[in-house]
């Protein structure tokens, strides 16, 4: 059953209990109102019967016509009170019927007591005895009426008490029912909602900790059960995916190890014949150079230059591989001081050149010192190289703050390049200038890009042919360790 259906059932039961309590209160109010009305009517009847009794006493004592008139008025009032059908029980109805009979009988007796109805030849003693009997009968009937009225008042009070007890019982029963419904709803909510949510929370913590084997196994048919089944399906799919990724990573590690071994083997195997080519070419030039013509000597020089260039390419390939494989050791690095050291070394290599260095102070990053030195060395080497044909070279190292983060840059006013070929800029052995103009292997910027990519920092360039070039990289704090170590398959 869905949680929404359970909630509707609980709400309906709670509403039904409230309606029951409200109906019982309304019924009790009606019963109490009827009982109060009955007691009020009984009091009026008792008052009228008492008045009738007083009038009868006065008439029997004084035999005045006024008393007879008062008796007729009281009798008429009692007829009206007894004629009103009250909302009463069977006992009260019987009492009212008895009162009506007594009232009619007492009224007839009162009429019979009239002395004008006595005959003239009647004995005085017999007349007095007859009147005494009538008077006693009349008073007895009126006394019974007063007793009946008092009984009606007592019945009305008892009815009020009984109604109040029923109200208390029904209200208490309704409250108990509401408490049971609430307790059942809380128990069901705890069983079907809170406990599965707690299991889901624990499962997410286990998964965050790297335990991909956790399963919820919640078999309920509600929304949380459906979510749990989807969660289990998701973790199962992720578990299979990570198993495949781990298998692929193991294969990649093995392949990288094989490639590393192959690269070192190839580099060492290639270096020996390259050294032989260079050495034998040099020996030929030194021993037989005077016997060779200019074309032969030029060919030997070309062989030496090609072998030396191939040696440099091998060194660059090994350097690129080392940058990709090296483990990051993050620390605070002062790029400003590092740039000044590199600038001093470059200046010492060509002291005759006039280059103005503009290096901003306080460029601090959290990075791998050795890798950042390699990247900065390549950027400044390029700037130094491409300002070689500029009369007054300017090389700048600085930073600026943008909304996306801090951006560091290395710029120069050298040869620059055409931005139409910028997509080839960071590829290995990709060159935008001929080697005769600016020598190099075309691997330096590829190494820079890989170093910055290891740190999670994007690299881009802006340039114009003949107007210099600028290389930018955005510092994204606290992203490096997550990229290298935080991923479950990294």
N, C-alpha and C positions, 0 to 999 in steps of 0.2 A: 504494500500500500504506500502511496506517495505521502511525503511529509505534509503536503498541503491538504490532502484528504484527512489525515490524522488531526491536523489542526482544526479543520472544519468540524469534525466529529466532536472534538473536545470543546470547541466553542458552542456547538449546538447543545451538548449536554449541560454546559455551564449556563447557557441561556435558558434551557428548560428548567434547571433548578431555580434560577432567579424568577422565572415565570410562576413556578409552583409556590415559591415563597410569597410573591406578590399576590397571587390568587388567594392564598390562605389568609393573607392580611386583609384583602378586600372582603372575603367571606366573613372573617372575624369582625370586621368593622360593621358589616351589615347585621350580623347576629347581635353585636353589642348595642347597635342603634335600636334594633327591634326590642331587645331586652330592656333598654332604658325607657323606650316608649311604653312597653308593657308595665314597667314599674311606675312610670308617671301616671298612666291610666288607672292602674290599681290604686295608687294613692288618691286620685280624684274620686274613684268609686268608694274607697274607704271613708273619705271626707264626706261624700254625699250620704253614705249609710249612717255615719255618725250624726249628721244634721237631721236625717230622718228619725233617728232614735231620739234626739233631743226634742224634735217637734212632737213625736208621739208621747214622750213624757209630759210635755207641756199640755197637750190635749187631754191626756188621761187625768191630769190633775185639775185643770181649769175648765175644760170643755168649752173652749172659745172657738168661735168661727175662724178667727185669724190663723189658729194652728192648723185647721183643716185646709185653709188656702195654702199655707206654707208647705203642708204635706203634699198637696197636689203639685206644687212647683218643684219640690225635691224629687218626687216620683218621676216627673217628666225629665228632669236632668239625668236621673239614673237610667231611664229608658234610653236616652241618647247615648250615654257612655257605654251601656251594655249592648247597644245596637251596632257600635263600630267594630267591625271584624279585625281584631288585632292579629299580627304575625306571631302566633303563639303555638305552643306545642299542644299535644292531646290533653294533658292534665289541665292546662290553663283553660282550654276550650270547655272541658267538662265543668270546671269551677265556674266559668261564666254562665253556662247553662243552668247550674244550680242556683246561682245568684238571680238569674232571671225568674226562675220558679219561685224562689223565696220572696222576691220583690212583688210578684203578682199576688202571691198568697198573703203577704203582709198588707198589701194595699186593699185587698178584699176584706181582710179582718179589720183594718182601720175603718173601712166604710161601715161594717157591721156594728162597730162600737157606737154609731150615731144614735143618740137617745130618742131622736124623733121617730125611729123605726119601732120603738117599744110600744105595746098596747096599754091601754089605760087600766084594764083589769088585771094586769100582771102583778103578781106578788112582788113587793119591794125586795125581799130577801132573794128570791129567785132571780130577779133582774140583776142584783148586785153580784150574785155568784156567776151568772152568765157573763157579765161584763168583765169580771175578774179573770175568768177563763180566757176570754178573748184577748184581754190585755196581756196576760201571761204568754199566750200563744204568739201574739204580735211581737212581744219583746224577744221571745226565743228565736223567732224567724229573723228578726233584725240582728240579733247577736250572731246567729249563724252566718248571716251576710257579712258582718264585720270579720268573723273568723275566716271566711272564704277570701275576702279582700286581702287580709293579712297574709293568707297562704299564697295568694297571687304575687304579692310583693316579695315574699320569701323566694317563690319560684323564679321571679325575675332576677333577683340577686344571685341565686344558684346558677341560673342560665348564664349570667355574665361571668361568674367564676369558671364555669365549665368551658365557656368560649375562650377565656384567657388561657386556660390550661391547654386547650387544643392549639391555640396560636403558638404558645411556647413550644409545644411538642413538634408541631409542623415546622416552625422556624428552626428549631434545633436540628430536626431531621434534614431540612434543606441545607443548613450550614454544614452538617456532617457530610451530606452528599456532595456539596461543593468542595469540601476539604478532600474527600476521596477522589473526586474528579481531578482536582488540582494535583494531588499526590500522584495519581496515575499518569497525568499529563507530564509531570516533572520526571517521573521514572521513565516513561517512554521517550521523552526528549533527551534524557541523559543516555539511555540505551541506544537510541537510533540516531542521535545528532552529536551530542558532546563526545561520547566515547569514540565514534568513528572519526570525528574531527581531530581528537587527540592522537589517534593512531595515524591519521594522515600527516599531522604535524611531526610526529616522531619519525615517520617514513621520510619526510622531506629532509629532516636533520640527518638521518642516516645516509641519504643520497648525497647531501651536501658534504658529508664526511668521506664520501667515496665508496660507500657500501651499495653497490648496484644490485645486489641479490635480494634486497628487501621486497616483500610483497604484503599487501594489505589483507587480502582474502576476506573482504566484507561481502557477505552473500545476501544482504537485504535488497528488497525490490524497490527502494525509494531512490530519490535523486542522489543521495550520498553514496548508496551502493553502486549506482551507475557511474558516478564520478570515480569511485574506488576501482571499478573494473577498468575504466579507461586509464586510470593512473597505473594499474598493474600492466596493462597493455603497453603503455608508454615506456615504463621502466624496462619491460621485456624487450621492446624494440631498441631502446637505447643500449641495453646490455648487449644485445646482438651486434649493434652498430659499433660499440666500443671494442667488442671482441674482434670484430673485423678490422677496426682501426689499429688495435694493438698488434694483430697479426701483420697488417700492412706496415706498421712501424718497425716490427722486428725484421720484416723483409727489407725495409728501407735502411735500417741500421746495418744489416748484413751487407746490403748493396753498397752503402756508403763506405763500410770498412773495406769491401773489395775494391771500390773505386779509389779509396785512399791508398791502399796497398799498390793498386795498379799505377796511380799517379806517381807515387814515390819510386816504384820500380821503373816506370817509363822515364821519369826525370833522371834517375841515376844511370839507367841504361843509355839514355840519350846524351847525357853530359860527357860520357867517355868518348863516343865518336866525335862529338862536337869539339872537345878539347884536342882530339887527335887531328881533326881537320884544321883547326886553328894553329896547332903546333907545327904540323907538317907544312902548312902554307907559309908560316913564318920562317921555318927552316929553309924552304925553297927560296924565299926572298933573300934571306941572309947569305945562303951559300951559293946560289946560282942566279942571284938577281942581275949581276953584270952580264950574264950570258943570255938573259931573256930580253925580249923586246918590250916595248911599252905596253902593248896589248896583253901580253902574258902576265906582266907584273900587275896590271889593272885587274885581270881576271883573278889572280891570287888574292888581291886586296878585297875584291868583292866576295870571294869565298870566305875570307876571314870575317868581313863585316856581317855576312849572312849567318855564319855560325855564332858570332857573338850576339847578334840580335835574337837568334833562336834561343840562346841561353837566357837572355833577359826575359823572353816570353815564358820560358819554363819557370823562372823565378816568380813571375807575376801570377801564373796559374797556381803555383803552390801557395803564394801569399793570399790569393782569393779564397782558396780552399781553407786555409787556416782561419781567416776571418769568419767564414761561415760556420766552422766547427767550434770555435773557441767558446768556452763557458764564460758567461757574463759575471764579472765581479764588480758590483755597483758600489760607488763611493762618490763623495763630493769632489768635483774636478773644476779647477780654475782654468777656463778656456783662454782667458786673457793672458795669463802668465805662460801657458803652453804656446799660444800664438806668438808671443814675443820671443820665446826660445827658438822656435822654428824660423822666425824672421831673421834672427841674428845668425843662425847657421846658413841660411840662404844668402845673406849679405856677404858673409865671409867667403862663399864660393865664387862670387863675382863682385869684388869690391869696387870695380870701376863703374858699375851701373848706378844710375840715379833713380832710386825708387823711394817714394814717401809712404811710410807705413802709418796707418791710422787705426790703432787698436783700442777699442773701448775698454775701460776698466770695469771690473766687477761682473764679468760674464761667468756665472756659476751654474753648473749642471750636475745632476746626479746620474752618473754613467760609469761605464768601464773605462778606466784611464788609458790602458794600452790601445784599445780599439778606437777611442776618440782621438788619440795621438795619430794613429794611422790615417783616420779620416781627415783630420785637420791638416796633416802633412800633405796628403794628396791634393786637397783644395788649394792650399797655399803654393804647392809646387806648380799647379796649373796656372794660378794667378801670376806667379813669378815668370813662368815660361811664356805665357801669352802676352805679357807686357814687355817682352824682350826687344821688340821692334818699336816700342813707344818711347819718345824722347824723354818725357817726364812721367814715369809710371806712378800710379797711385793704387795701393792695395788697402782695402778697408775690412776690418773685422768688428762687428757690432751686434746689437740686439735691439729689438723694438717690442712693445707690448700691444697686443691686439685682443679683441674680444674673445677669440678662440684660444688664446694662449700666447706664450712668449715665443718670438721668432728670432733665431740667430742667422747671421748672413756673413758671407765672404764675397766681396765684390772687387772688381778691377776695371781699369780703363784701357784694357788691351785690345786684342784682335776681335774678340767676341765671336759670334757665330750666327747663322741664319736660323731663326726659330722654327722654320718649316721642317727642319731636320731634328728638332728637339726630341722626338720619340726614339731616336737612335743614340741619344746622349749617354744613357746609363747602361748600355749593353756592353758586354765584354768584347774587346778588340774592335770597337766601333770608333771611327775617327771622323771628325768633321773638317780636319785640315790635313794637308799632305805632309808626309813625314819629312820631306825636304825643307818645309817651312818651319814646322815645329815638331821635333822628334818626340817619340813616345810609343808606347805599346797599345794605348787605348783601353787600359784596364783600370786606371786610377779612379775614374768616376764610378765604375761598377763596384769597386771596393768600397767607396764612400757610401753608395746607396745601400749596400748590404750591411755595413756597420750601423747606419741610422735605422734601417729596417729592423735589425736585431733589438734596438732600443724602442721601437714603435714610433719613430719620428718620421713624418713624411718629408721628402726632399723634392724640390723643384728648382727650376732655373728661369731667369729672364735675361735676354741678351739681344744685341743687335750687331750685325756685322760691321766691324770697325769701330764700335762704341763701347766695347767691354762686355763683361758678363757678371751676373750676380747669382749666387747659389744660396738658397734659403732652406732651413729646416726648422720645423715647429717643435718646441719642447712640450711634450705631454707628460706631466708629472704623474708618477705612481702607476704608469701603465706598463713599465718595462718588466717588472717581476711577474705580473699577471700573464703577460704574453709568453714569457719563457718558462714559468714554473707553475702557474696557477691552473692551467688547463688540465683536465683529467687524462688527456692523451698526450700532452706536451711534456 
